Amino acid sequence: MKNKIAKIVTTLAVVIGIGFSGLATVEAGEDNYTYTYDYWGDVQESPDVYSVARVFTYKDLGMDKNITNAESLFVYKDRIYVCDTGNNRIVVLRRDGADDLVYEDEITAIKGTDITALSEPSDIAILETLDADDEGNAVTKEYMFICDRGNARIVKVDMDLNYILQFNKPVDPAITEDSAFKPDKIVVDTAGRVYCSASGINKGLVKYESDGVFSGFIGATRVAYNFTDYIWKKLASQEQRAKMESFVPTEYDNVYMDREGFIYACAGGMDEEDLRSETVDAVRKLNMLGSDILVRNGAYYDGKFPVFGDLYWGGGGGVTGPSYFKDVTVLDNDIYVCLDQNRGRLFGYDDQGRMVYAFGGTGNMEGYFRKPVSIEHMDNDLLVLDQLDCSITLFIPTEYGSLIYRAMDQFDHGDYDEAQASWEQVKMLNGNYSLAYIGIGRSLLRKGEYKESMPYFEAKYDDENYSRAFQQYRKLWIREHIITIIVIILAIFLVPMAIARVYQVKEEIDNADIFKLRR
Amino acid sequence: MARAYQKEESKEVKRERRAQNFAKYLASLKFGFYCMTHPIDGFWKLTHEKKGTVGAATTILFFTILVRILKLRYTSFMFLQVYWEDINIFLYIASILFPLALWVVGNWALTTLFDGKGRLKDVYMGTCYGMLPYPVIQFPLMIVSNFVTIEEGQFYQVLSVLSLILCLLLIVNGLAQIHAFSPGKNLLFTVASLFAMLVMVFILMIFFSMISQGVAYFISIGREMMFRI
């Protein structure tokens, strides 16, 4: 008897123990390093897509002075340019092997103009063009564009820092003459045109022609009208109106030009409701005309999520509000990675606006940030500059991460068998990953295996692809069974008619006069 | 002796009555379709000429609930996405039955004070008969939804909404016939019944919170006593 009770008690204890341990793991999953969202917007844990190769401070790089208030990173071939704004210099680093950066040089001044010393350089861009030399042979020439904010100019220099051209404050009625021109971020297109985002200029990006002439503004951010504010404004007096916030576009925090020449621009600090209702955008993809062509996935309340980072903005760790996209970089496979300064996270989106991964956090550990300001990529490796930590973090893709990238590349190249195999592997590593299922489904769809692809789309609620597959499947099915279908339809109409006819004839016979007479 | 004879006879009568009742039940169930297509005439005859039965009304209600539950599982995921973790089948059933009960009681309680001809039973019957378009339209829709693409799904959405609108119109119109109200008066009492539902929900909430507080009071007294002793 006693034995029995003891047994029951121990079983109970074990069961409860298992129950609690189960709870504990669930809670631990809340702040998993890497995650994605499923169809319902539930956070799904994920294996790490990137791992930290190394974190570099000025000492690791063998520099004499700490990086202060650095604002921007720029990658050109194997060189990394760090705009050390606080020290009025640009540090040049070289990638040396998989996980090492080496200090090479620093740029503090240019040659051949009145003001040579750089002051608060906030960004840099490098242009590579085909040019003709004296004998008429084609040579590639490289030019550096330095955003020299303290001197209110953007300078174009060659690689030996000889002054070529200067881009000055734009002359436009919209800009007051006595305000200082503060160029913050620049991108340069292949023709040498410069697009600049400047403090205090909210008309969009300042566009200069390649000869240095200001030619207008492009791509102003959308303005969200707050209806109640609008009504108040109508009712307010002149003085009150002057004190109110005016409905103006915000400035872009950062710009990036992808390999096709589209400008990705991001801005933060937007109103939460405006973001949710998609009246403002955290990231935009601008074409040459300045219109936004980023593919978005649908409205927030539609089970699909817009590109604005975290979906839940609870006040964990003293952080509130939506993600603040400080910088964006576009990988060669069109995945763009946004850097959230608010929670120190990185969000990767594919060209269809679906979240590929999200990872990171605030803190002092490797892979966590205190105030990340800039992100760049070298192939698929990511570099993040932290302003407060004065450090550069180098991320390299894990096996899982490279597998995702490989699957996407294979799909883009039309190797659907390989893509399917890669996505299968991804699915094995992370069974909660929606993109893996949809990836397998899309590969099957492209191969013409419509029926096989349908369950994958159904599992992850991808109605568009499912419809596509189903339509083809239905067409084939009908083509195959057309004879059966016709026979069944004919049977439905003919059998009752035949039966009716038989009855009719029978009745006629029964009522026929000859038979009546006989009776 | 006489008693036994009576008993025997009543057995036969019973069987006959049962057969009659069943025939009437079937006829009244069929009459539901007549109500759907001839709302004014149908709902008048439903109670005033005793064409409807409570049994048939309950059957319609049962099928409404059944189709609503079946829809969860068998509608294509393109039109209805179900977060299964949040589904509680009993709450789901109650989400029809509870408002229905409130509506029937509220409507009857109000109309009976203002010359409404319908009894509680009649209001219940009228409401349930009015629900008939829901199973009749939604069940085939549910099956068809699995054989269409998202582009063709517009038809699904339109028909689905139409079935609900039809139900609403039938119920509102049906009650006008049952109570022998003019359209204006009926509309007034429809709105008033909705308010009555709110009032009942409010009273129920007060009732339950009072009870729980009352219980808590005696529990705390008991605890206090235990401490003292």
Chai-1 contact restraints between the chains, C-beta under 6 A:
chainA,res_idxA,chainB,res_idxB,connection_type,confidence,min_distance_angstrom,max_distance_angstrom,comment,restraint_id
A,W40,B,Y83,contact,1.0,0.0,6.0,A-B,restraint_1
A,E458,B,F77,contact,1.0,0.0,6.0,A-B,restraint_2
A,Y461,B,F77,contact,1.0,0.0,6.0,A-B,restraint_3
A,Y461,B,Q81,contact,1.0,0.0,6.0,A-B,restraint_4
A,D463,B,M78,contact,1.0,0.0,6.0,A-B,restraint_5
A,D463,B,I150,contact,1.0,0.0,6.0,A-B,restraint_6
A,S467,B,T149,contact,1.0,0.0,6.0,A-B,restraint_7
A,S467,B,I150,contact,1.0,0.0,6.0,A-B,restraint_8
A,F470,B,T149,contact,1.0,0.0,6.0,A-B,restraint_9
A,Q471,B,T149,contact,1.0,0.0,6.0,A-B,restraint_10
